Amino acid sequence: MNTKNIMRQVIDEGWCVIPSVIPAGEVDDVRDSVLKTTLRTSSGYEDNDKAVKKGANSVSTFLPSDVSATKGLLAHDQSFAKYLPHPNILGTVDSILGPHVRISYTTSIINMPGNARGGWHSDWPFNQKTAGHIPSPYPDFIAHITTIWMLSPFSKENGGTLVVPRSHTFNDNPTGDNDLDPNLVHPDEINVTGNSGDVLMFDSRLWHATSANTTESPRVGLAVRYAPWWLNLDVLMPGSDERQRMVIEPQAQENEVAPISTEIFNRLPKNVKPLMRHWVRD
Ligand SMILES: O=C(O)CCC(=O)C(=O)O
């Protein structure tokens, strides 16, 4: 699989699984580290309908409550950093979004045993519940790319991400004030499955949802999102004027991403630094 095939599939179908991004002999260490860090730092996903801040690392998206997650994970754990510029990932993202791509989010997503299915949504900036979103009906172009890194194998049973193929071309999604039902079992839905070390890449407009985990083990995932140079990320940055105006004053839904310190930044691999230099604050 090369970047041309991946790009074609992301553009046509809205999603693609990129195999073996983290080598088989290395992925277990990354999974253990991400799981440990998340259990230490997360306060869980917030109830979708609450519009108030719960904790610095809590995440308010359209997800069930029994999911442990840490946003801005790179500030706490750098075990996955060296894989971020993998040629099949960055090559594809660059071909779609153009040069000078920046990482907007690094979020662990641990789908716990017994967790229920979540609601259909598109990711920021298309999620109509989060601050700083592009209002629907939104225009038909790719403005953000989501990747979900499978740190455990993803199966139908353990909650492999649900997607609706080709829904990235719709101009709205079920997070909006519309008659789209987030809890509908969609006739075209599929569970994305793969081996640990594979990465699901999709246009952030694609309708997707957390799937129930009916197994006894946590399903460990890592969401890394990529933004073109022109997408304003300041609404995600603690202390920014955008956050003050668009999140804090109107008490809008929380959507904060922890910055990284100069010390952590200096320790990142050379080819990761261009993806993260915009997010350094001390
Ligand atoms: O964990 C998953 O499979 C889905 C996560 C998700 O929907 C999200 O991060 O927006």
The ligand as an ORCA input file, in Angstrom:
! r2SCAN-3c Opt
* xyz 0 1
  O     -12.603      4.829     20.006
  C     -13.167      4.764     18.919
  O     -13.238      3.730     18.277
  C     -13.828      6.002     18.348
  C     -13.304      7.258     18.945
  C     -14.010      8.469     18.471
  O     -15.109      8.426     18.047
  C     -13.333      9.766     18.527
  O     -12.253      9.872     19.115
  O     -13.870     10.746     17.978
*
